[in-house]
Each structure stands twice: as C-alpha cells, then as structure tokens.
Amino acid sequence: MTDTGKLAIIAAIFGVLLLGGLSINQQHAPAPQPVVEQAPVAPQLSLEMLGPVYSEKAVYTDDLIRMFFKTPLTDNGIESALPFWLHNASGNVITVLWDRCSLQLPSGNTVNIVNKGPDGVLKHALTDQTISIAPGGDLFDTIVPVSEVSKTDTGWALTTGVLNKGPFQLVLALEVGGNAQQIKYYTFQFIIR
C-alpha cells in the first residue's frame, strides 16, 4: 500500500469521526411533554382500633381470639355496619353471645345489634341466639346496629354516614369452653378517618 493510500484511509477515518461528532453535538428539539391532568382523588378512609390496643389496621389478638375488622366502605359511603373476622386461637370452643353484645354509636347512644352473615342477609332478632366456634375455627360476619336498619319496598337497608362521625365502641361477649361462668367481655373502640 502506498503512502497516498494510507493517507486516504486516515482522511476517511477522520471524516467519519468528524461527521459522527457533528451529529452527536447537534441540538435536538426537546420532545413535547405530555400534559397530565390531576384527577381529584377522595381520601381513602380507614378503620383504626383505638382500644383495647391501638391498631392502625384494626387487628386484635390475644391467647383466646384473633380479630380483624374492616372499613364498611360502599359506593354510597360508610355503611352502618362492622364487618369482621373472628378466629378461635384457643384450645376450647368459644361461643358468641349475640344478645349480650352492643354497639355504642358516635352519638353516645348504645344500641343492640343484628348481624349480616357472609350471605349478606340481615338476621333479625338475635335474642337467645349464639354461635359456637371450634378451636382453630373462623367466623366471618358483620355487626349492624338495630337503630340503623330500615324496611324498604325491596327488603332491608342500612344507613350510611353514621359510624364515621366519631369514635364508636363494640362490646363483644364470648363464652369460653361452654362454661356460663367463663364469659369474657371485649370492648373495642374504633374511629374511621
């Protein structure tokens, strides 16, 4: 290869580098930024347990039970109901004594309760009704204050906007091991915020 050929190759390489550098150094017009409109989002309300222990997720556990309560949020607002899961963590049968349970509303009024089972049907009077849970068993149910149930043309309806007006309390009565002398009362205090 002659000196002229070598110079031609070197000149070609420098030409490619020069053109590459120019193309890299060019100012590109910034891409238009998409306009993102912020949609107003309603704050997500949650149920907090204030007592017997504080729980941001409304969960309670001891040597007898494990309980989880859920925010009764519907399309119409906060329903006047308290869904829960009760797990028997003891080695004995525990029985929920519905006729000894009550709900104290944010207004301070204490009322009897009815329950709405997993099927969504309101059970009318709970007088003298109980349900027993085997060791390791679970109960999924919903507590409803009787004062917040009304009869409609299509059945029963629950009010909304009552439980989120302030703190409210649930008194839950459990009989342990079938012994009427061994009734344990739990007082749960909640707030929805």
C-alpha positions in Angstrom: 0.0 0.0 0.0 1.3 3.4 -0.9 1.6 6.5 1.2 -1.2 8.0 -0.8 -3.5 5.1 0.0 -2.6 5.3 3.7 -3.4 9.0 3.8 -6.7 8.4 2.0 -7.7 5.8 4.7 -6.6 8.1 7.5 -8.5 11.0 5.9 -11.6 8.8 5.6 -11.4 7.8 9.3 -11.1 11.5 10.3 -14.0 12.4 8.1 -16.2 9.7 9.7 -15.1 10.9 13.2 -15.8 14.5 12.2 -19.3 13.7 10.9 -20.1 11.5 13.9 -19.0 14.2 16.3 -21.1 16.8 14.5 -24.2 14.6 14.6 -23.7 13.9 18.3 -23.2 17.6 19.1 -26.4 18.7 17.3 -29.1 20.3 19.5 -32.2 18.2 19.3 -35.5 20.0 19.9 -36.9 18.8 23.2 -39.8 16.3 22.9 -43.1 17.9 23.9 -44.1 16.8 27.4 -47.5 15.2 27.8 -50.0 17.2 29.8 -51.0 15.2 32.8 -54.2 16.3 34.4 -54.5 15.6 38.1 -57.9 14.0 38.9 -59.2 14.7 42.3 -58.9 11.6 44.5 -61.1 11.2 47.5 -59.0 10.3 50.6 -59.2 6.6 51.5 -60.9 6.2 54.8 -59.7 3.5 57.1 -60.9 1.9 60.3 -58.5 2.3 63.2 -58.8 0.4 66.5 -58.2 2.8 69.5 -58.7 0.1 72.2 -58.1 -2.3 73.9 -54.8 -1.7 72.0 -54.1 0.7 69.2 -54.1 -0.9 65.7 -53.9 1.1 62.5 -55.3 -1.9 60.7 -58.0 -2.7 63.2 -56.5 -6.1 64.3 -56.6 -7.5 67.8 -55.0 -10.7 69.1 -54.7 -12.4 72.5 -54.5 -16.0 73.7 -58.2 -16.6 73.1 -59.0 -14.8 69.8 -57.7 -13.1 66.7 -59.9 -10.4 65.2 -59.8 -8.3 62.1 -62.3 -5.5 61.5 -62.9 -4.0 58.0 -63.9 -0.5 57.0 -67.6 -0.7 55.8 -67.0 1.4 52.7 -69.6 1.1 49.9 -70.4 3.2 46.8 -72.8 5.2 48.9 -70.3 6.0 51.7 -69.5 4.4 55.1 -72.2 1.9 55.8 -73.6 1.5 59.3 -72.1 -2.0 59.7 -68.9 -3.5 61.1 -67.6 -6.5 59.1 -65.2 -8.7 61.0 -63.2 -12.0 61.0 -63.0 -13.9 64.3 -60.5 -16.7 64.7 -60.6 -19.0 67.7 -57.0 -19.2 68.8 -57.7 -21.1 72.0 -58.0 -24.9 72.6 -61.6 -24.5 73.7 -64.9 -23.9 72.0 -65.9 -20.2 72.2 -69.4 -19.1 71.8 -70.5 -15.6 70.7 -73.4 -14.5 72.9 -75.1 -12.1 70.5 -77.8 -11.0 73.0 -75.0 -9.6 75.3 -73.2 -7.7 72.5 -73.9 -4.0 71.8 -72.6 -1.1 69.8 -72.2 2.4 71.1 -72.6 4.9 68.2 -70.6 8.1 67.8 -73.6 10.0 69.3 -73.1 8.0 72.5 -76.3 6.0 72.1 -75.8 2.3 72.9 -77.9 0.0 70.8 -78.5 -3.7 70.3 -77.1 -5.4 67.2 -78.2 -7.7 64.5 -75.8 -9.5 62.2 -75.4 -9.8 58.5 -73.7 -13.1 57.7 -71.5 -13.9 54.7 -74.6 -14.3 52.5 -75.4 -10.6 53.1 -78.8 -11.3 54.6 -79.7 -9.4 57.8 -80.6 -11.7 60.7 -83.5 -10.1 62.6 -83.6 -10.7 66.3 -80.5 -12.2 67.9 -82.2 -12.7 71.3 -81.1 -16.1 72.7 -79.0 -16.8 69.6 -75.4 -17.9 69.8 -72.8 -19.3 67.5 -70.1 -21.6 68.7 -66.6 -21.7 67.0 -64.4 -24.8 67.3 -60.8 -24.5 68.3 -58.9 -23.1 65.3 -62.2 -22.2 63.6 -63.2 -18.9 62.0 -66.3 -16.7 61.9 -66.9 -14.2 59.1 -69.8 -11.9 60.0 -71.0 -8.3 60.1 -72.4 -6.4 63.1 -75.2 -3.9 62.4 -76.7 -1.5 64.9 -80.5 -2.1 65.0 -81.1 1.7 65.0 -79.6 1.9 61.5 -81.7 -0.7 59.8 -84.9 0.4 57.9 -87.5 -1.5 56.0 -87.8 -0.7 52.3 -90.0 -2.0 49.5 -87.3 -4.4 48.4 -86.1 -5.5 51.8 -83.9 -4.1 54.5 -81.5 -1.1 54.1 -78.7 0.2 56.2 -77.9 3.9 56.7 -74.6 5.5 55.8 -72.6 8.3 57.3 -73.2 7.4 61.0 -70.0 5.4 62.0 -67.6 8.0 60.6 -68.9 10.8 62.7 -66.6 10.0 65.6 -65.3 7.2 67.9 -67.6 4.2 68.4 -67.4 1.1 70.5 -68.3 -2.6 70.2 -68.9 -4.8 73.3 -68.4 -8.4 72.3 -69.4 -11.2 74.8 -67.7 -14.6 74.4 -68.4 -17.7 76.4 -65.3 -19.9 76.8 -65.5 -23.7 76.8 -69.2 -23.9 77.3 -68.9 -22.7 80.8 -71.5 -20.0 81.5 -69.3 -18.8 84.4 -66.5 -18.0 82.0 -67.8 -15.1 79.9 -65.2 -12.7 78.6 -66.3 -9.2 77.5 -64.2 -7.3 75.0 -64.7 -3.6 74.5 -63.3 -2.5 71.1 -63.1 1.2 70.4 -62.8 2.4 66.8 -62.6 5.5 64.7 -62.9 5.9 60.9 -60.6 8.6 59.4 
